[in-house]
């Protein structure tokens, strides 16, 4: 029980300290999903399922990169 409380508190603290970056990252990622599906289906002429798979995997990697970049950028702006 104590471990669970600690995990939830830590998660809440991380969210509270990074709320802006996390929300921007989520919005960016959702937009990237849609853009990737449209581009892949239009240019590469792949099926929706292949486009969807790529559109989910690749932006998730980009989302991690963006979060790290945003945290670094914000720390340099202070």
C-alpha positions as CSV (number, residue, x, y, z in Angstrom):
1,X,0.0,0.0,0.0
2,X,2.8,2.4,0.9
3,X,4.6,1.7,-2.4
4,X,1.4,2.4,-4.4
5,X,1.0,5.7,-2.6
6,X,4.6,6.6,-3.3
7,X,4.2,5.8,-7.0
8,X,1.0,7.9,-7.3
9,X,2.6,10.8,-5.4
10,X,5.7,10.7,-7.6
11,X,3.6,10.5,-10.8
12,X,1.5,13.5,-9.6
13,X,4.6,15.5,-8.7
14,X,6.2,14.8,-12.1
15,X,2.9,15.9,-13.9
16,X,2.6,19.0,-11.8
17,X,6.2,20.0,-12.4
18,X,6.0,19.3,-16.1
19,X,2.4,20.1,-16.9
20,X,3.0,22.5,-19.8
21,X,5.6,20.3,-21.5
22,X,3.4,17.2,-21.1
23,X,0.3,18.9,-22.5
24,X,2.2,20.3,-25.5
25,X,3.7,16.9,-26.1
26,X,0.3,15.3,-26.2
27,X,-1.2,17.8,-28.6
28,X,1.9,17.5,-30.8
29,X,1.7,13.7,-30.8
30,X,-2.0,13.6,-31.7
31,X,-1.4,16.0,-34.6
32,X,1.5,13.9,-35.7
33,X,-0.6,10.8,-35.8
34,X,-3.1,12.4,-38.2
35,X,-0.5,14.0,-40.4
36,X,1.5,10.8,-40.7
37,X,-1.6,8.8,-41.7
38,X,-2.6,11.3,-44.4
39,X,0.9,11.6,-45.8
40,X,1.6,7.9,-45.9
41,X,-1.7,7.0,-47.5
42,X,-1.3,9.8,-50.1
43,X,2.4,9.6,-51.0
44,X,3.4,6.0,-50.2
45,X,0.1,4.5,-51.3
46,X,0.0,2.2,-48.3
47,X,-3.1,0.7,-46.6
48,X,-4.7,2.4,-43.7
49,X,-3.5,-0.2,-41.2
50,X,0.2,0.1,-42.3
51,X,-0.1,3.9,-42.2
52,X,-1.8,3.7,-38.7
53,X,1.0,1.5,-37.4
54,X,3.7,3.8,-38.6
55,X,1.8,6.8,-37.5
56,X,1.6,5.5,-33.9
57,X,5.1,4.1,-33.5
58,X,7.2,6.8,-35.1
59,X,5.4,9.8,-33.3
60,X,5.7,8.1,-30.0
61,X,9.5,8.1,-30.5
62,X,9.3,11.7,-31.6
63,X,7.1,12.6,-28.5
64,X,9.9,11.4,-26.2
65,X,12.4,13.4,-28.2
66,X,10.2,16.5,-28.1
67,X,9.7,16.2,-24.3
68,X,13.5,16.0,-23.7
69,X,14.1,18.9,-26.2
70,X,11.4,21.0,-24.6
71,X,12.7,20.4,-21.1
72,X,16.2,21.3,-22.2
73,X,15.0,24.4,-24.1
74,X,13.0,25.6,-21.2
75,X,16.0,25.2,-18.8
76,X,18.2,27.3,-21.2
77,X,15.6,30.1,-21.4
78,X,15.5,30.9,-17.7
